[in-house]
Amino acid sequence: MRIVVTGASGWIGSHTVPELLAAGHEVIGLARSDASADRIAGLGAEVRRGDLEDLASLRAAAGDADGVVHLGYDHDFSDMAHALETDRLAISTLGEALEGRGGPLVVIGGTGVRPGQVSTETDTPAPAGNPRAAHGDLAFGFADRGVRPMVVRFPPTVHGRGDHGFVARLVRIARDAGFAGYPGDGTNRWPAVHVRDAARVVALGVDRAPARTALHALAEEGITTRRIAEAIGARYDLPVRSVAPQDVEAHFGWLAMFFAADLPASSGLTRELLGWAPDQPTLVEDLAAGAYDGA
Ligand SMILES: NC(=O)c1ccc[n+]([C@@H]2O[C@H](COP(=O)([O-])OP(=O)(O)OC[C@H]3O[C@@H](n4cnc5c(N)ncnc54)[C@H](OP(=O)(O)O)[C@@H]3O)[C@@H](O)[C@H]2O)c1
């Protein structure tokens, strides 16, 4: 298939492109700058200039493709409303451009569907704690219009060497503070997946997932935040200690809303449907091996 990938130059996108190419697809990466274009070309994909904020460029790119993997996202947490609206319009535009051809439309969600309980692929995200939940429904609506939409839900950390996401930030916070902290008693859990395992779920979903499938790209169901802090402390020779609930926000900043949440999730249905088994290092193994030394 001819697959357009938005966010092809990003962390997960740059690992997904090689998986799609290896599966035999023709891959077109959307680039909004020369630097992104070079990165995508370096991955062996075709480059198409475009911007998530330029809907005509999305329409044109998806219009002559068989499917779309929509990984692009504006991660400016200071203006989440703008990022959400950009994402909503992008999904609408991409879905419309694919109408009637039966091809895949992959959009992204989070696994924190039912905080405090092990969430599964069949759970419906509660819009209250999950502002992007409606975007999965938006994509699923295109199933009635000749598209094969699916949501790939990622855990809070899609880790690996070169990751500049949440775990890199946790490492920086720990180094700056002089200790590796965990919220409260540290029993709240984060699921996790290595970026190469995550990329494989996306590529397998493109080939195998039926319309309206939610996939959970996670290898570990729930690592306690205390265990994560201990791994950071061990690697960077820092003491490890609890951060009192009233200090969590001041200590972790905007990351507090994620790191203080209990978000266990399972991926049993995804493994069964796709025949997928993660085989990359765990989060603690990555930390111990120095994958975040450059954070
Ligand atoms: N990484 C994680 O741990 C994690 C966890 C849960 C969910 N997710 C979700 O997974 C998806 C991919 O995440 P990621 O970690 O790969 O993100 P990332 O590394 O921040 O990459 C974002 C990508 O989006 C592109 N992009 C941003 N704004 C754009 C715009 N206006 N026009 C065109 N392209 C634009 C970026 O292009 P440039 O190269 O030009 O900047 C980049 O390719 C996102 O939806 C993210 O929210 C990620």
PDBQT file of the ligand as one rigid body, heavy atoms in Angstrom, charges set to zero:
ROOT
HETATM    1  N1  LIG A 301       6.500   9.369  22.817  1.00  0.00    +0.000 N 
HETATM    2  C1  LIG A 301       5.642   8.906  23.723  1.00  0.00    +0.000 C 
HETATM    3  O1  LIG A 301       6.077   8.391  24.778  1.00  0.00    +0.000 OA
HETATM    4  C2  LIG A 301       4.156   8.960  23.479  1.00  0.00    +0.000 A 
HETATM    5  C3  LIG A 301       3.315   8.462  24.474  1.00  0.00    +0.000 A 
HETATM    6  C4  LIG A 301       1.938   8.493  24.274  1.00  0.00    +0.000 A 
HETATM    7  C5  LIG A 301       1.428   9.034  23.094  1.00  0.00    +0.000 A 
HETATM    8  N2  LIG A 301       2.269   9.538  22.148  1.00  0.00    +0.000 N 
HETATM    9  C6  LIG A 301       1.681  10.080  20.916  1.00  0.00    +0.000 C 
HETATM   10  O2  LIG A 301       2.253   9.421  19.787  1.00  0.00    +0.000 OA
HETATM   11  C7  LIG A 301       2.318  10.307  18.672  1.00  0.00    +0.000 C 
HETATM   12  C8  LIG A 301       3.749  10.428  18.190  1.00  0.00    +0.000 C 
HETATM   13  O3  LIG A 301       4.521  10.919  19.277  1.00  0.00    +0.000 OA
HETATM   14  P1  LIG A 301       6.095  11.180  19.185  1.00  0.00    +0.000 P 
HETATM   15  O4  LIG A 301       6.648  10.926  20.541  1.00  0.00    +0.000 OA
HETATM   16  O5  LIG A 301       6.665  10.473  18.022  1.00  0.00    +0.000 OA
HETATM   17  O6  LIG A 301       6.102  12.765  18.928  1.00  0.00    +0.000 OA
HETATM   18  P2  LIG A 301       7.314  13.708  18.522  1.00  0.00    +0.000 P 
HETATM   19  O7  LIG A 301       8.623  13.028  18.601  1.00  0.00    +0.000 OA
HETATM   20  O8  LIG A 301       7.109  14.981  19.302  1.00  0.00    +0.000 OA
HETATM   21  O9  LIG A 301       7.038  14.012  16.991  1.00  0.00    +0.000 OA
HETATM   22  C9  LIG A 301       5.977  14.798  16.597  1.00  0.00    +0.000 C 
HETATM   23  C10 LIG A 301       5.918  14.768  15.100  1.00  0.00    +0.000 C 
HETATM   24  O10 LIG A 301       4.826  15.608  14.696  1.00  0.00    +0.000 OA
HETATM   25  C11 LIG A 301       5.313  16.507  13.732  1.00  0.00    +0.000 C 
HETATM   26  N3  LIG A 301       4.550  17.744  13.796  1.00  0.00    +0.000 N 
HETATM   27  C12 LIG A 301       4.254  18.489  14.883  1.00  0.00    +0.000 A 
HETATM   28  N4  LIG A 301       3.549  19.572  14.523  1.00  0.00    +0.000 NA
HETATM   29  C13 LIG A 301       3.406  19.500  13.178  1.00  0.00    +0.000 A 
HETATM   30  C14 LIG A 301       2.798  20.313  12.211  1.00  0.00    +0.000 A 
HETATM   31  N5  LIG A 301       2.156  21.447  12.546  1.00  0.00    +0.000 N 
HETATM   32  N6  LIG A 301       2.833  19.922  10.922  1.00  0.00    +0.000 NA
HETATM   33  C15 LIG A 301       3.468  18.785  10.551  1.00  0.00    +0.000 A 
HETATM   34  N7  LIG A 301       4.094  17.970  11.420  1.00  0.00    +0.000 NA
HETATM   35  C16 LIG A 301       4.055  18.335  12.710  1.00  0.00    +0.000 A 
HETATM   36  C17 LIG A 301       6.773  16.742  14.089  1.00  0.00    +0.000 C 
HETATM   37  O11 LIG A 301       7.444  17.271  12.966  1.00  0.00    +0.000 OA
HETATM   38  P3  LIG A 301       8.853  18.058  13.090  1.00  0.00    +0.000 P 
HETATM   39  O12 LIG A 301       9.922  17.018  12.916  1.00  0.00    +0.000 OA
HETATM   40  O13 LIG A 301       8.815  19.014  11.970  1.00  0.00    +0.000 OA
HETATM   41  O14 LIG A 301       8.877  18.726  14.431  1.00  0.00    +0.000 OA
HETATM   42  C18 LIG A 301       7.184  15.327  14.434  1.00  0.00    +0.000 C 
HETATM   43  O15 LIG A 301       7.441  14.596  13.265  1.00  0.00    +0.000 OA
HETATM   44  C19 LIG A 301       1.734  11.630  19.175  1.00  0.00    +0.000 C 
HETATM   45  O16 LIG A 301       0.361  11.660  18.900  1.00  0.00    +0.000 OA
HETATM   46  C20 LIG A 301       1.966  11.538  20.672  1.00  0.00    +0.000 C 
HETATM   47  O17 LIG A 301       1.099  12.389  21.416  1.00  0.00    +0.000 OA
HETATM   48  C21 LIG A 301       3.617   9.504  22.312  1.00  0.00    +0.000 A 
ENDROOT
TORSDOF 0
